[in-house]
Amino acid sequence: MGTWTRQELQEAHDAYLAAAQEAGRTHDWGVWADRFTPDATYIEHHYGTFEGRQAILEWISNTMSEWPNSEMTIFPHNWCVCDEETGRWICEIENRFEDPGDGQIYEASNITILTYAGDGRFSSEEDVYNPATFGPVVKAWVEAKRAHS
């Protein structure tokens, strides 16, 4: 048996999901960064590795304020697996753009690995993207946005 109960792991994950949705809606990424421990590590294969909650907050706030990233505001999870023994969540998360005006959904997924640390916080996150699928979605969204502006 792992260190934490399934209920605690689920509650932490649910809070993480809610924080991501709130941050996407308000563009205030502090609520999302608060889901991490002060010494957390965030690995994002395109941008690098960030050490500590403050570095994570600064990176996500800057990155998500830049266009077109600022237009990704919804992050639904397609599926998640919880490894109760290690306290890890492995999830496929969509990075969904706002509707550019054509009523279509533009999104690309990544695999996220979250490691739970207790007290409702995560000690690490690693995001893995496939640029072969992400790039074309961004391009299609930009073209649709221009066509409907």
FIPAZA-80475 format. One line per 4 residues: for each residue x, y, z of C-alpha. Coordinates in steps of 0.05 Angstrom, whole numbers, plus 32768, in hexadecimal, padded with zeros to 4 digits. Example, Ala and Ser with C-alpha at 12.3 -4.5 7.8 and 13.67 -1.06 7.14 Angstrom:
80F6,7FA6,809C | 8111,7FEB,808F
END
This chain:
8000,8000,8000 | 8018,8047,7FF0 | 8023,8081,801E | 7FE1,80A3,800D
7F99,808B,8007 | 7F77,808A,7FC3 | 7F47,80BE,7FDE | 7F80,80EE,7FEF
7FA0,80E3,7FAB | 7F5D,80EF,7F88 | 7F4F,812E,7FAF | 7F94,814A,7F9E
7F89,8139,7F54 | 7F44,8158,7F54 | 7F60,8198,7F74 | 7F97,8199,7F3E
7F63,8193,7F07 | 7F38,81CA,7F26 | 7F75,81F8,7F2D | 7F88,81ED,7EE4
7F42,81FF,7ECD | 7F41,823C,7EFA | 7F85,8253,7EE2 | 7F70,824A,7E99
7F31,8272,7EA5 | 7F51,82AB,7ECC | 7F99,82A9,7EB1 | 7FB0,82AB,7EFA
7FDF,826F,7EFD | 7FED,8278,7F48 | 7FB2,824C,7F5A | 7FD0,8214,7F2F
8018,821D,7F48 | 7FFE,8218,7F8F | 7FEE,81CF,7F81 | 8039,81C2,7F85
8069,81BE,7FC0 | 8099,81F8,7FC9 | 80D3,81CC,7FB0 | 80AE,81AA,7F76
80CE,8199,7F34 | 80AA,81A5,7EF2 | 80C6,8186,7EB2 | 80AB,81A0,7E71
80D1,8182,7E37 | 80CB,81C0,7E0A | 80DB,81F5,7E3E | 8108,81D1,7E70
8109,81BF,7EBA | 80F0,81EF,7EF0 | 8103,81E7,7F39 | 80D5,8201,7F6E
808D,821A,7F70 | 80A2,8262,7F63 | 80CA,824F,7F24 | 808F,8225,7F0C
8060,8260,7F17 | 808D,8291,7EF3 | 8095,8262,7EB8 | 804B,8250,7EB0
8035,8298,7EBA | 8065,82B1,7E84 | 8058,8278,7E54 | 800D,827A,7E59
800A,82C6,7E51 | 802B,82C1,7E0C | 8001,82B9,7DCE | 7FEB,8285,7DB7
7FF6,8260,7DFA | 7FC9,8293,7E1B | 7F90,8277,7DF1 | 7F96,8232,7E10
7F66,8238,7E4A | 7F46,81F3,7E53 | 7F6C,81B5,7E69 | 7F3E,8178,7E6A
7F5B,8135,7E7E | 7F4B,80FD,7E4E | 7F61,80C7,7E7E | 7F8A,80BF,7EBC
7FAB,8084,7EE0 | 7FBB,8088,7F29 | 7FF5,805E,7F44 | 7FE2,805C,7F8D
8023,803A,7FA0 | 804F,8074,7F88 | 801C,80AD,7F8E | 8021,80BC,7F43
7FED,80D2,7F12 | 7FF8,80C7,7EC7 | 7FC6,80ED,7E9D | 7FB8,8100,7E55
7FA7,814A,7E57 | 7F8B,8173,7E1E | 7FA5,81B9,7E13 | 7F67,81D8,7DF4
7F64,821B,7DD2 | 7F2B,824D,7DD8 | 7EFA,8248,7D9E | 7F18,8272,7D66
7ED2,827F,7D4B | 7EC4,8242,7D21 | 7EA7,8216,7D58 | 7EDE,81E1,7D50
7F08,81C5,7D88 | 7F53,81CF,7D81 | 7F7B,81A8,7DB4 | 7FB9,817D,7DBB
7FC8,814E,7DF3 | 8004,8141,7E1F | 8014,810C,7E52 | 801D,8127,7E98
803E,8102,7ED2 | 802E,811F,7F16 | 8050,8107,7F56 | 802A,8112,7F96
804E,812C,7FD4 | 8016,812F,8007 | 7FEC,8167,8024 | 7FC8,8171,7FE2
8008,8184,7FBD | 8033,8166,7F86 | 807F,8163,7F88 | 8088,815B,7F3D
8068,815F,7EF9 | 8083,8149,7EB6 | 8060,815A,7E75 | 806E,8134,7E35
8056,814F,7DF3 | 8059,8136,7DAC | 806D,8172,7D81 | 8055,814C,7D43
800D,8151,7D5B | 8011,8191,7D84 | 802F,81BE,7D4E | 7FFA,81B1,7D19
7FC2,81C0,7D4C | 7FE1,8203,7D5D | 7FE8,8214,7D14 | 7FA0,8200,7D04
7F86,8229,7D3F | 7FAE,8266,7D2A | 7F93,8261,7CE3 | 7F4C,8259,7CFD
7F55,8294,7D2C | 7F6E,82C1,7CF3 | 7F34,82AA,7CC6 | 7F00,82BC,7CFB
7F1E,82FD,7D16
END
